[in-house]
Amino acid sequence: MKMQAHRGVCTECPENTMPAFESALRFGVDMIETDVHMTSDGHLVLIHDRSLKRTTGVDGFTNKTTLKDIRSLDAGSWFSPDFVNTTVPTVEEFISLIKNSDMLVNWELKDYPHEVGDAFAFESADRLINTIKTHGLEERSMINSFSDRVLEHVFYKY
């Protein structure tokens, strides 16, 4: 049986942040589930909602915001004052954290065609798959999405 930390250890830390992922590593879970969105300038970030409002307090959408602007947001103070100025992590930062472990990753593709368009959603998926391959994480990765069209794209392309 495999144990998975959903968005990291989100009961102790703000979800989908480096503190939550670090806590999951310390707990010794087998897998981390995380949510992937692409910024307007093509970077992959880990945040559950397309809207930035719930976890950063800022009106806007990940696909309409640059990485620089997303990285300037506070993704921790909504959870606790202990996490003020916690940033939204990139996929690359997350990979740097887990690369020397045996951690499995459940990557949830959250850019949905009905919200961001086919081209954007499929590019987001392609960038994640290519990043996974670049880092040799294919055997440790699971891809999921609530979009059948995104999953179909991944299935037939890869």
RAWO-V83565 format. One record per backbone hydrogen bond with DSSP energy under -0.5 kcal/mol. CO is the residue of the C=O (numbers start at 1). NH is the residue of the N-H. E is the energy in kcal/mol with one decimal. If there is no record, write none. Layout:
# RAWO-V83565
CO/NH/E, CO/NH/E
This chain:
# RAWO-V83565
3/30/-1.5, 3/31/-2.0, 4/6/-0.6, 5/7/-0.6, 5/8/-1.2, 5/33/-2.6, 6/10/-0.7, 7/16/-2.3, 8/10/-1.4, 9/12/-1.0, 9/13/-1.3, 14/17/-0.7, 16/89/-0.7, 17/21/-2.2, 18/22/-3.0, 19/23/-2.1, 20/9/-1.8, 20/24/-1.7, 21/25/-2.0, 22/26/-2.2, 23/27/-2.4, 24/28/-1.1, 24/29/-1.5, 25/28/-0.6, 30/104/-2.9, 31/5/-2.9, 32/106/-2.8, 33/7/-1.8, 34/108/-3.0, 35/47/-1.2, 36/110/-2.4, 37/45/-3.0, 39/42/-1.9, 43/39/-3.1, 43/45/-0.5, 44/91/-2.0, 45/37/-2.5, 45/47/-0.8, 50/62/-2.7, 52/56/-1.8, 52/57/-0.6, 52/58/-0.8, 53/57/-2.1, 60/52/-2.6, 61/64/-1.5, 62/40/-0.7, 62/65/-1.5, 65/40/-2.4, 66/70/-2.5, 67/71/-3.0, 68/72/-0.8, 69/72/-0.5, 70/73/-1.5, 73/75/-0.8, 76/79/-1.5, 76/80/-1.7, 80/83/-2.0, 81/84/-1.3, 83/86/-1.8, 86/75/-3.6, 87/89/-0.6, 89/46/-2.6, 90/94/-2.0, 91/95/-2.7, 92/96/-2.3, 93/97/-1.6, 94/98/-2.0, 95/99/-2.2, 98/101/-2.2, 104/32/-2.1, 105/107/-0.8, 105/142/-2.6, 106/34/-2.4, 106/108/-0.6, 107/109/-0.7, 107/144/-2.5, 108/36/-3.1, 108/110/-0.6, 110/112/-1.0, 112/115/-2.0, 112/116/-2.6, 113/117/-2.1, 117/121/-2.2, 118/122/-2.9, 119/123/-2.2, 120/124/-2.4, 121/125/-2.0, 122/126/-2.7, 123/127/-2.8, 124/128/-2.0, 125/129/-2.6, 126/130/-2.7, 127/131/-2.1, 128/132/-2.8, 129/133/-2.5, 130/134/-2.6, 131/135/-1.8, 132/137/-2.7, 133/136/-1.4, 137/140/-1.1, 138/141/-1.2, 140/105/-3.2, 142/107/-3.0, 144/109/-3.0, 146/148/-0.7, 147/151/-2.2, 148/152/-2.4, 149/153/-2.1, 150/154/-2.4, 151/155/-2.9, 152/156/-2.5, 153/157/-2.0, 154/158/-2.4
